[in-house]
Amino acid sequence: MAASEGPAGRAITVQSATPPALCWRKEFPGEERQISALRRWLTGLLPECSCRDDVVTVAVELATNALKFTASGEGGSFAVEITWHGAMVRVGVVDDGAPDGPHLIEDPLREHGRGMVIVHALSSRVGVCGDHRGRLVWADVAWVAGGAMAPQPVAGSYAAAVSDGQAALVERLSGVLS
């Protein structure tokens, strides 16, 4: 935030949008074996700590839902985006859409349906946008591990890769979010 002087000498606080500290995005084929590839990608990307385990668990649960309940698991694909904002890591999973969105099932005796319960338990906020053409499900996970290192940017063409990933996500969701 920046302060400047407005009419009659009153201070005005101007909020500026600050870009996320770090952002990674990867697209995966809509195959069940890609869940282990996602897990390997995230454990190699983020420093080891209990917070990393929470981020990986949330991402795996959201990706598994994308494969089981959307067109992503029927020959499509899904994308995972990890955005680190200091004390918070946002996990976003983009799928190929389904007639119905994710929902919370709170029956612990059911054989299936506890994925979103786990996501809600490990996250401070969860959100969904989109429809049958494509959907983004995201969750904010606290990054508060004592002594845990912050994720570091990937060397090389990191900025170009993030830009390409963001452009692809916007293109993929055009019309869905409007």
C-alpha positions, -999 to +999 in steps of 0.1 A: +000+000+000+011+035-007-001+067+010-006+099-009-023+132-002-058+137-014-082+168-014-080+190+016-047+174+027-063+141+038-042+110+035-055+085+009-043+049+011-039+033-023-038-005-025-016-018-053-020-054-066+012-071-058+021-101-079+025-135-062+060-142-050+062-175-070+039-194-093+043-228-110+018-244-134+018-279-150-007-297-172-011-334-169-029-360-191-062-372-177-048-405-165-048-419-130-010-426-131-005-388-134-014-385-097+020-399-087+036-377-113+019-347-096+031-359-062+067-362-075+065-327-091+053-310-060+077-328-036+106-318-059+093-282-062+086-273-025+110-275+004+104-304+029+082-296+058+047-304+071+032-276+051+045-291+019+027-323+029-005-304+033-001-287-001+007-320-018-023-337-001-047-309-012-034-310-047-037-347-050-072-347-036-083-320-060-066-337-090-081-371-081-116-355-080-109-340-115-100-374-128-129-392-112-157-368-117-150-346-147-143-350-184-106-347-175-106-384-166-123-393-199-093-386-222-089-350-212-064-333-190-060-313-158-037-285-148-023-277-114-011-242-104+007-235-072+010-199-061+031-190-031+023-158-012+046-159+018+024-174+045-001-189+021+001-213-008-028-215-032-034-248-050-056-245-081-067-274-102-084-268-136-104-296-151-123-302-183-157-297-166-187-318-154-224-314-151-221-310-114-194-293-093-175-307-063-195-310-031-187-318+005-199-352+018-197-354+056-205-390+061-174-406+075-188-441+069-191-437+031-165-455+011-159-425-012-164-388-009-140-377+018-116-358-005-133-325-002-135-330+036-097-334+037-093-304+015-115-282+037-097-295+069-062-286+055-072-253+039-082-219+052-103-211+022-117-232-007-134-219-039-149-231-072-157-213-104-167-226-138-192-250-152-196-281-174-171-266-199-143-263-174-139-256-137-112-242-114-112-256-078-087-238-055-077-240-019-054-218+003-031-237+025-011-220+053+027-221+050+037-216+086+062-244+093+088-233+118+121-230+101+108-241+067+124-225+038+104-206+013+101-222-022+127-209-046+122-198-082+131-223-109+162-212-128+161-205-165+130-192-183+108-192-152+091-159-160+083-170-196+070-204-184+047-187-159+035-162-184+028-190-209+009-210-183-012-181-172-021-173-209-031-210-214-052-210-183-070-177-194-076-191-229-089-224-215-113-207-192-124-179-215-162-178-215-164-200-184-157-173-159-178-146-176 
